[in-house]
Amino acid sequence: MINYLLEKLSKPKKYFGHAKNLRYNKVYQYYVEVILVKCIQHHQFLVSKFSRCKKLLYYPIYALFIGGVLLSTSLIYVSLQDNQLIVLSIFLVSFLSNVCFYAYFGQSLVNETSRTFKLAYFTPWYLWNAKNKKMLLMFLINSSSPMELCAGDLHVNMTLCASFVRLCYTLLLTIRRLDF
């Protein structure tokens, strides 16, 4: 909703005509003020709800990822010892799809919140009065850092997915070397 409202603000000529007259157009300035207030309120609501969810999911997501790596490494080792390639392939697909599922939504969250900041940054603020410029500045300060889903020190995104694949492969090679 925030991105939709900010997109409407970035196209003033579409709704109000020439840019020269918009600086002194009280209807346009009121329109900008109403939309900025809605954006700020919605952003504050999202940040408060996200921080509560982040606190609830902190340890379960951390345990899921760390436990998944340890479990995957041990199961890969066992399946390689018994030459059970079917078990290995099924497990790898299920584990990696689980990690990538969480990573995809974590990355989507980062992308959308970054997009919100960019849309706000590229609005035609030079057509606004001082009050609206101050509100935009406050909104930019509050939305400058994207929301990230974290598990411990791990930021859940697509980079984490690639790191887990690399980590599982490294642990597997280490176990095979120790086995002689």
C-alpha positions, 0 to 999 in steps of 0.5 A, a space after each residue: 500500500 505504501 509503494 502504491 501511494 508513493 507511486 501516485 505521488 511521483 506522477 503529479 502531472 498525471 493528476 494535477 497538470 503542469 508542474 509550475 502551478 503545483 507549488 502554489 496549488 493548495 489542493 495538491 499540497 493537501 493531497 500530498 500531505 494526506 498521502 504522506 500521513 497515510 504512508 507514515 502511519 502505515 509504515 509505523 504500523 508495519 515496523 511495530 508488527 514486524 519487530 514483534 514477529 521478529 522477536 517471536 521467530 528469532 530462536 525458531 528460525 535460528 534452530 531451523 537453519 543450524 539444525 538443518 545444516 547439521 542434520 543434512 550433513 549427517 544424513 548425506 554422510 549416512 546415505 553416501 556410506 550405504 550408497 543410497 542416492 535416492 535418499 540423498 537426493 530426496 533429502 537434499 531437495 527437501 532441505 534446500 527447498 526449505 532453506 530457499 523458501 525462507 530465504 525467498 521471503 526474507 529477500 522479498 521483504 528486503 526488496 520491498 522495503 528498499 523499494 519503499 525508500 527509493 520511491 519516497 526518495 524519487 518523489 518530486 519533493 521540490 514541488 511541495 511546501 515546507 511542511 510536506 518536505 519535513 514529513 517526507 524527510 522524517 519518512 525517509 529517515 525512518 525507512 532508510 534501513 530495510 526490514 530484514 528477517 534475522 536468525 541470530 546473526 544470520 540475515 535470511 535472504 538468498 545469500 544465506 541460501 547460497 551459503 548453506 549449500 556451500 557449507 553443506 558441501 564443505 562439511 560433506 567433503 570434510 567428513 569424507 576426507 576424515 573417513 579415509 
